[in-house]
Amino acid sequence: MTLPAGNPMIRVLQVFLLLDVIVFALVIPGMIQVSDRSVLVSVLSGGAAIVVALAAAGTIHRGRLGFALGWLTQLVGLALGLLTPFQFITGGVFALLWVTTFVLGKRLVTQPSP
């Protein structure tokens, strides 16, 4: 599930991925302080999520790989909720924004030009 090159919503999706990076960085201390996870587990899981999101943001303009990593980033954001419950909400909001933006990008493709 990709958008064609030149679709303006690709830039918006890229911004969401960069915002995911910020959220994933902030979830690390949340896992440690609120959910009482070990520093090692928090840093490894948050760091892995950050790497996936950065890779997605860097490659989303190149097509399939970037979009696959973008969808994976949304799943990782939700999966972090297994380590700290508030991430279910935050990850859900970002996943909803991702899907909504993607759908709007698809509509731009199918809409006839004036």
C-alpha positions in Angstrom: 0.0 0.0 0.0 1.8 3.0 -1.3 1.1 6.4 -2.8 2.4 7.5 -6.2 5.5 9.7 -6.3 4.6 13.4 -6.2 1.5 12.9 -4.0 1.6 15.8 -1.5 0.4 13.5 1.4 3.8 11.7 1.3 5.3 14.8 3.0 2.6 14.7 5.7 3.2 11.0 6.3 7.0 11.8 6.6 6.2 14.5 9.2 4.1 11.9 11.1 7.0 9.5 11.1 9.4 12.2 12.4 6.8 13.0 15.2 6.8 9.2 15.9 10.5 9.5 16.6 9.9 12.2 19.2 7.1 10.1 20.8 9.3 7.0 20.9 12.1 9.0 22.5 9.8 10.3 25.1 8.3 6.8 25.8 11.7 5.6 27.1 11.6 7.6 30.3 7.9 6.8 30.6 8.6 3.1 30.5 11.2 3.5 33.2 9.4 5.9 35.5 5.7 5.0 35.1 5.7 1.4 34.0 8.8 0.4 36.1 10.5 -1.3 33.1 14.3 -1.8 33.3 16.5 0.8 31.6 17.9 -1.9 29.2 14.4 -3.0 28.0 13.2 0.6 27.7 16.2 1.8 25.7 16.4 -1.2 23.5 12.7 -1.2 22.6 12.4 2.6 22.3 15.7 2.7 20.3 14.5 0.0 17.9 11.3 1.9 17.4 13.2 5.1 16.7 15.5 3.3 14.1 12.5 1.9 12.3 10.7 5.3 12.2 13.8 7.1 11.0 14.4 4.5 8.3 10.8 4.9 7.2 11.0 8.7 7.2 14.2 8.6 5.1 12.9 6.2 2.5 9.2 7.0 2.2 9.9 9.0 -1.0 11.5 6.0 -2.6 8.4 3.8 -2.7 7.6 0.4 -1.3 10.3 0.0 1.3 9.5 3.4 2.9 5.8 2.7 3.0 6.4 -0.8 4.4 8.6 0.7 7.1 6.0 3.4 7.8 3.2 0.8 8.3 5.6 -1.2 10.5 6.3 1.9 12.5 2.6 2.3 13.3 2.5 -1.4 14.5 5.6 -0.9 16.6 4.0 2.2 18.2 1.0 0.2 19.2 3.2 -2.8 20.3 5.1 -0.5 22.7 1.8 -0.4 24.6 2.6 -3.9 25.8 5.5 -2.4 27.8 3.7 0.8 28.9 -0.1 1.1 28.6 -0.2 4.8 27.7 1.5 4.0 24.5 -1.6 2.1 23.3 -3.4 5.5 23.3 -0.6 7.5 21.8 0.3 4.8 19.2 -3.4 4.5 18.4 -3.7 8.2 17.7 -0.7 8.2 15.5 -1.9 5.1 13.6 -5.3 6.7 13.1 -3.6 9.8 11.7 -1.4 7.7 9.5 -4.3 5.8 8.0 -6.4 8.9 7.6 -3.6 10.7 5.8 -3.0 7.7 3.6 -6.7 7.4 2.7 -6.7 11.2 1.8 -3.7 10.7 -0.4 -5.4 7.8 -2.2 -8.4 10.1 -2.8 -6.2 12.7 -4.3 -5.0 10.1 -6.8 -8.5 9.0 -7.8 -10.0 12.5 -8.0 -10.2 14.0 -11.5 -8.3 17.1 -12.1 -10.4 20.3 -12.6 
